[in-house]
Amino acid sequence: MKRALLALTLAAALPFTASAAEGISYNYVEAGYAKFDAKNKFADSDGWTIAGSYAFHPNFHVFGSYSQQETDSKNLNIDGNVFRIPSTDVDRFNVGLGYNHELSSRVDLVTRIAYEQNKYDFDNALGGGSQKFKGGFVEAGVRGSLAPNWEGYAFAGYQDFDKAERYGDLTKQYDGKFYGRVGTQVKFNQSWGITADAKFVDGGHKEFFIGPRFSF
């Protein structure tokens, strides 16, 4: 997280601009379908996510999201004996601060830093209980208007979680990893649109989201 704080400090040193790029809003709420592909059939999950952003300054915005997902129950065959692995509830949330700097009338440079928490609740068949790990991420990239009713973005980032080693394989593909994230929004009008997001983490796991967005 020291890298994250340094990156945000450098971003804040950039000169302020009068406003965000034309057609780009940092005031919105969105909700929709979310999927997590962990390259492990016992850890793959899907469910829903709600997220939002609010610009409290022409160059700064706060953002956050909450996701509730569930893994599929699976059959595990060990030496001819079949065991049923129950599903696991997965809750994730993050909250952070973003800085946007206008590069041109249609493109912003964006830097974001966030705290993130992940919680896994296990079925009683596995002894019950839950596991929680905390950390965060920092990312930077560009967001811009590709057409009057179409925008897109691309980010590169780094995520890290404190004491993740205590969870073993649960966080092996999360912790201390670089990632790329791309997304787009097709706008129906000034307020409503459909947005999609894909995150690709070094090591193979992927995260996807699609749903409606309301901008204000």
Buried (B, 14 or more C-beta within 10 A) or exposed (E): BEEBEEBBEEBEEEEEBEEBBBBBBBBBBBBBEBBBBBEBEBBBBBBBBBBBBBBEEBBBBBBBBBBBBEBEEEEEEEEEEEEEBEBBBBBBBBBBBBBBBBBEEBBBBBBBBBBBBBBBBBBEEEEEEEBEBEBBBBBBBBBBBEEEBEBBBEBEBBBBBEEBEEBEEBBBBBBBBEBBBBBBBBBEEEEEBBBBBBBBBEBEBBBBBBBEBEBE
